[in-house]
Amino acid sequence: MNNRYKDMILLADSGSTKTDWCLVTDGKPVLHVCTKGTNPFFQTTDEISEEIASNLMPKLERSVIDAVYFYGAGCAFPEKNEMIRRSVNRYLPVPVEVGSDLLAAARALCGDEPGIACILGTGSNSCYYDGKEIIKNVSPLGFILGDEGSGAVLGKLLIGDVLKNQLPPALKEQFLTQYGLTPASIMDKVYRQPFPNRFLAGLSPFIREHLDEPAIWELVTRSFLAFFTRNVKQYDCFELPVHLVGSVAWYYQDILKDIAFDLGLHLGAIAQSPMEGLIAYHGK
């Protein structure tokens, strides 16, 4: 689709945890819908279609939609993008443009200007965007090999410290009690249950609540420093603004600003969600 904007468009910002849908007309949002996260690497076309049919379509009612712009985790390969396109077209036979969540971040944060666009949410990612397209991307590698600074990695580090007795005993017991966990149930959720990244990222509130604990503070700052040094510093980050989007970026922004300042980086926009920026981008 060459046109950025049509009379009635449906925008989707999909992560591993949830998908935010926004119906836009005349450049203004008229309906917001939240469904479960979609990732074509972990789900089949039928599973994605079922979520759309059950939790999106009833909310749209009789809206006449001209085009769909779907941005999502795992949408960086043609065959995966085609899965999303087929799933949407089962119920909405209109043009569907599918792009990565990283492209969503770049368009939302940078618009038509060059910059470094970063995601810090359940997962993490980054790129150099020239104002039109992504020029360079350091592979995030997922929460096992990479995803530094993400909610999943923060949760992974916390769990590791809990199970290896690196936290004060009282704090360890408080954590296990608060989340109703045992060492055995943790191992099951991480190694046997689906979407361990969601489980791990869901532990972020406990981390935020205990930033005054030195071990927790060190865990967080070490992970954010790794994100900047292993990813962002591979771009022209000292010449361009570094923008951040995602729940982790939003809730930990004060720490991120301090670390970026120490590294000589200039942080630009920080947003909890790319949706507002996407509405502006596609409404031009």
Salt bridges, closest charged atoms under 4 A:
ASP20 OD2 - LYS18 NZ 2.69
ASP46 OD1 - ARG90 NH2 2.90
GLU82 OE1 - ARG85 NH1 2.69
GLU97 OE2 - ARG107 NH1 3.09
ASP112 OD1 - ARG4 NH2 2.84
ASP112 OD2 - LYS284 NZ 2.93
GLU148 OE2 - ARG230 NE 2.76
ASP188 OD1 - ARG192 NE 3.83
GLU218 OE1 - ARG222 NH1 2.35
